[in-house]
Amino acid sequence: MCQFQAREMSVEEIHQLVEDFGTAARRAKDAGYDGIELHCAHGYLLAEFLSPAVNRRVDQYGGCFDNRVRIVDEILAAMRAQVGTDFPIQVRLSSMDFVTGGRTEAETYELCRHFEEIGFDALHISNGMYASHPKDQIIAPMFTDHALNMERAAQVKSLVNIPVILANRINDPKMADTLLKMGKADFIGMARGSLADPYLPAKAKEGRFDAIRYCIGCLQGCEMPLFMDDQAGCLVNPRCGREFENDLAKATTSKRVMVIGGGPAGLIAAETLALRGHKPEVFEAQKHLGGQFRSAAFPVGKGELSTFVSSLRKSLEELEVPVHLGVEVDEAAIASFAPDSVIVATGAKPLVPPVPGIDGANVVTAEDVLLGEVEIKDAPIVVCGGGEVGCETAEYIAEVLLPHVPITVLEMQDDILMDMMPFTKVCLIEMMVQNGVAWKTGATVRPLRQTVWCTRMPKASTSCLPRRS
């Protein structure tokens, strides 16, 4: 990992930066863009100048409000000199820093009035800094309230005469329309919603709301890969960022395809096949679509995950793809169907090690618990496996099923939730603590007297949940 020491920019470097912003604006105009947005939010460089939590300078670029905002004043002037007055320039800023000593809500209103006075054409109101709590974050996770920033945006709108854009955790076009009617803002930004479904505006215009692939706020595709220097995408849109690999061009030969499994993989495969002109049919052994994504919607705060499966079901209906539920597929069934191709998407199953007691009636899987297919007795519970599935299941039991029963999560690694996006991890740990869920790391299960056995599950499957009778 690269180690470096932050230092204060020299005045000469600031002047060069101002000039660079101006020439960058000119290049954007020359490239044919309709306008640009200056990023002054989220703890990036210009946001650092604006925030007293970071800016400790004592020269003309630090200290009082006028000094901290000076660099933005100069940048706007430099950009205007390059692009003229008829080229839109808007600015994005956080409504609050949400860190101790940072810019407060009151100073944000002062800043918005100032930005209007110096000539910005619109204000894009976002939230927080990377150092702030995930629930106040710039990319709000699923545990966050929808439109969490709407009241501060509405206050800004009442103070200025230029358009105000509201963003963050707004994933529903009807919600966006309602916020506009309430006067909270003039425009609604839905960036993650466009990653999840680039056709969201068209579907909304056509009234096909049940066909929209809604953003579920998981951050697993758009944000988590960035922490691993990987390619960003979207959990509910596997083509996001990889559109060049499959442009959905019509196939030269239409094939009859048997898709075995009605989970996310099977449903996406069937949808893709149909869009390309093939003739798929889906066969699912259970009576419900969705596979493990269905049970994944049951933990507290994750109900929106069900919209993914629901939108896929609707899409297959529109594409006239036959779906067969409660059908087990064997060799005879494949031979009878006589497909040109077969896609097996049956998902993972729990790994059950051969240890004494693992087959006892007091050992159940997390998925069975979440789906309500087993009864848990009012007695101390141990969840073996401190990944996302195990911890979410433990929290679900503690908050919904048995609020006063002691629950302990055992994890072999040095920390729990190692497979969870850091922003959502913070939120879930707080929920676990609030509901009394305990956990032990570096722990393994041994057979002692009446001890109940369990095991960790593969990442793609579920955790085991032992319960004492």
N, C-alpha and C positions, 0 to 999 in steps of 0.2 A: 504494500500500500504506500502511495506517495505521501511523504510527510513534508509539510510546509508551514511556515509561520506567516500569518496574515500581517500586513503592514498598511499604514496609512498612505493613500495616494498623494503624490505631490500635486501642487497646483498646476504645474506644467502638464502632468498626465491627465488631469481633469480637463484642461483646455483642449488637449488632443482628443479626448473621449467625446467632448461636445462636438468638435469638428467631424469626428467619425460618424456620429449619429446623423449629422446633417447630410453627409455624402451617402450614407446608407438609405436615407429617405429619398434622395434623388434617384438612386438605383432602383428602388421599389417603384417609383413613378414611371421611370423609363421602361421598366419591365412590363408595364401595363396594369399594375394594381390600381384598384379604385380608391384605396385609402390605406392608412397604416394605423397601428396601435402602439403607443409607447408603453412599455411594461414597467410600471412603478409599484408592483405588488409582490407579495409572497416572500419577501426577504432577499430578493435579488439586489443587485448593486444599487440601483436608484432607490429602491425601497429602504436600503440600509442608510442612505443619506437622509431620507425623510424621517427615519425612526430614531428617537432619542435613546432607545435601548441599544443601538449599535453605534450611532454617530456621536463620537466624543471629541470631535475636532474643536479647536478653539480659534480657527481662522475664519475667513469669510464664508466657508462652506459648513460650518458647524455652530451649534449653540442655539440661538433663537430660531423661531419658525422661518423668518425671512432668509436666514442664512442656510438652513437645512434644505429649503426648497429652491435655492439659487441655481443649482445644477440643472434642475428640470426647466426652469425659466430659460436658461441659456440654451439648452438642447432644443426646446421648442422654437426659439428664435433662429437657431442654426438650421433647423429643418424647414421652417417657413422661407428662409432666404434661398433655399435650394428648390422647393416645390411650389412656392407661391401660396396665395391665400385661398385659392379655389380647389385645393386638394385636401380632402378630409383627414384630420389627425385626431384620433381619440386617445384616451389614456386609461389604463387599467390600474386600479389601486385597491388595496384591502380596506374594508370598512373599519377594521381594527387590527392591530398587530396580534392581540391575544397573547402577549408575553409581558411579564412584569417589567414596567418601565418603558414599554413600547408606546406607539402612537395610540391615543385613546379615541373613543367615538367622537368626543367633542372636537378634538383637533382635526379629525377626518372631515367633519362638516366645514371647518374653516378651510381645509385644504381643497375641498371640492369647489367652494366659492372662488378661491384663488385660481384654480385651474380654469374655471370659466372665464375669469377676468383676463387671463393672459392669452386666451384664444383657443383652447382645446374645443373640438367640435362635439364631443360626447364623453361621458364618464361611464366606465365599465367597472361596476362594483363587485369585487370578489371578497375574499376572506382570508385572514390570518397570514402566518409565516410558516416556514417549514419547522420552526422551533416551537410552534404553538401546539396545543392539544389536538389530536386527530379529529375530534368532534368540531373543532373550530378551524379545521384545515382547509387548505386551498382545494384539495380533492377529497371531499367528504365521503367517508365510508358508509356502508349500508346501515350502520347503527345510528346514523345522524338524522335529525329531523329534515324533512323536505323543505326546500326554500328557506333554509335557516337564516338567510341574510336579508329577507324581504323587508323587514321593518326599517333597518338601517338604510336600505336602498330607497324606500319610500320617503324617509326623512331627507335624504339627499335630493330627491326629485322635487320636494317642496321648497328647496332652497335655491335651485338653479333653473335656468331657462333653456338649457341644452338637453338633448336626450340622455336618459339614464338606462344603462343595460344592467340587468340582474342575472347572476349566474350562481351555480353551485347547488347540487342535489335536486335539480328540477329535471325529471325524466319523462314527464307525461305532458303531451300537448294540450290536453284539457286543463291541466294544472297551470300551464304557462298562460293559456288564454284567460283563466280566472284571475291570475296575478295581474295581468294587464287591465282587466276590467275593474279590479280593486284599486287601480292607480298606484301599484307598488313600483312600477317601472314603465319605461316606454318600449323596451325590447327585452327579450329573454334569451340568454345564451345557454345552449344545450350541447356542449362539445362532446361529452362522453356519450350522450344519447345518439349522436351522429356516428360515433364509432360502432356502437351496438347495432344500429340500423340506419344506414345512409339514406334509406328511403322513408324515414320517419315523417318528414314534411308531406311527401306525396301521399302516404297512407292516411295521414291525418286529414288532408284535404279531401280525400275520397271517403272519409268516414269509416275507414277500416282500422279502428283502434285496436281490435282484438288480434290483428295481424302484425302489430308493431313488435319488434324485438326490443323490449325495454332494457335500458341499462339497469343492472341490479346492484350497483355500488360496491362490487366485490373487490375492485382494484387489482385483481389477480392477473388480468391481461394487460391493462393500460399502464399500470404503475409498477407492479412487483418486478417485472423483467428488467426495469431500469436499474434496480438495486443490484442486479446480477450481470449488468453490462450485456443484456440480451435484447432481442427485438420485441418491441411493444406490440400488443394486439388487443384482442377482446375475447373474454371467456364465452360470450354468447354469440359471437360472430367470428368463427375461425378463419374467415377470409380477410379480416381486417389486417391491413399491412402486408397482405400476401396476395392481393388481387391479381398481381401480374402472373402468379403461378396457375391461376385458373380463372379465365375471363368469362366462364359460363357459356362459351360458344357452343352452338348446337352440334351434337355429334353427327358424324357422317352416317353412322349405322345405329339405329335404335335397338337397344337390347332389353330383354326381359330379365329383370334382376330381382332376386329374392334377398331381402334384407332381414336377417335374423337378429332381433333385439330392438326394442322400442325405447331405448334410452337416448340420451343426447347424441351419441355417435351414430346410432342407427337412423334416427330421425333426420339429422343433418345430411347423412349420406343419401337418404331417400329424397330429400328436398333437392339436393344438388343434382342427383340423377334426373329427376323430373324436369328441372329447369334446363337441363341439357338435351332434353328430348327422349330420354329413356323411359322405360315403363317399369318402375319399381313397385314392389308390394312389401309391406312391413308385417312381420310376424313376431308377436310378443307373447311370451309364456304367461305373464301376469295379466291381471284384469285392468291394469292401469298403464299408461305411458309414462315415460320419464326415467325409469330405472332408479338409480341412487340419487339422481337430481331431485326426485320427488321427495324422498326422505330428508334431503339436505335443506328443504324449505321449512322444516318443522322447528329447528332451533330458534330461540328468541331473536327477533330482529331480522330474520332471513326469509320472511314470507314472500317477498318479491321474487325469490328464485322460481316460484311456480309460474310466473309470467313467461319464462323462457319456454317451458314445456308446452304451455297453453298456446303460445304463438306458433310453435312448430306444428302442433296439431292443426291449428287453423290454416297454416300454410299448406299442409298436405291435403286438407279438404279442398282448398282452392285449386290445387294442382291435380285434384282427382286421383290421388294416390290411395289405393286400398290399404287399410290397416286392419289386421286380424289380431284381436286380443284373446288371451286365454288359450293360445295355441302352442303346444309343444312341437318343435320341429325335429324330426329324425331323418334318417336316410330315406325311408319310404316316402316321407312328405316331400323331400327335395326331388326325388325321382318322379313323383306325381306332378309336381309343379313344373318340372322340366325347364329350369331357368337357363339363360345364357351365362349368367354369372351369379355368384353367391357372395354376399357380404356378411361376415359373422361379427356381430357387435353385441355380444352377450354380457359384457362387463366382467367385473371381478367378483370373486367370492371370498368370504372370510378364510384366512389361513388358521386352521385348528391344529395345533401341535399335539402329539401323542403324550399327554401328561395326565397323571391321575386326577380325576375329578372334573376334567374339562367338559365331559359329557353330562354333567349333573344338571338337574332341573333348575338349580340356582345360578346357572350361567347363561346369559343371553347376549345377543348382539345389540349394538347401539341402534342399528337400523330398525330392529323389531321394537325397541323402546320408543323411538321417535314416531313410528307408524302406529303405535298403540296396539301392537299385536301380542304383547305379553303384559302380564300384571306384575308390578313391582311392589313387594311388601314393605311395610313401614318399618324398616330396619337399616342399620348402617350399610352403606354401599361403597364399593371400591370399583373404580373405573381404571382398567389397565390399558395404558396407551394415552399419552398426553399430547397427541397431535390435535389438529383442528377438530376432527370428528369426536374424539374422546372428551375434550374439554367442552365443546358445545353441547354434547349430550349430558355431561355432568351439570352444566349450568341450566340446561332445560329441565332436568329433574328437580334441581334445587329451587328454581323459580316457579315452575308450573305444576309438576306432579307431586313432589313431597318436599315442601318448603322447609320443614324442620328436621329432616333426617340428615345425619352426618354423611358427607360425601367426600371421598379422598381419591384424587387422581394420582396414579403411579406412572412415572416416566423413566425409561432407561437412560435417556440422554441427559445432558447437563441443564437443559431448560425445557419448558413446555412450549407448545405451539411453534415449533421450529419450522413448520411447513405453512405458516400463516403470514399474510402480508403484515408488515410491522404496524401500519396504521390501525388495521382492524384488530390486531393482536392486543394493542393497548386497551382498546374498548372492551374486548372480551374478558381480559384479565380483571378489569375494574368491575365488570358484572359478576364474575366469579367471586371476587372478594366481597362484594356487597351482599351476595347470597350465601356466603359461608362455605364455599367450596375450597377445600384444602388440597394441596398437592405436594408430592415428594419426587424429587428428581434423583437420577442415579440409582433408581430402585428397580429391583427385580422381585418376582413372586416366587415363593418357595412353599412346598407342601408341609404345613405344620398343623397337626390335629385336624380341626374342622375348617381350616383355611380353604376358601373358595379359589379355584384356579381360573385364570383367564390368560389372554395373550394379546399382543399387539397385532394390528391388522395391516395389510398392505396399504400404501397411500391411497390407492384408487378404491379401497373398500371401506369397511366400517371397523370401529373399535369394539372390543368385547366389553360387556358390562356385567360383572359378577354381582350377585345380590345374596345376602344371607337371609335364610328363612327362619 
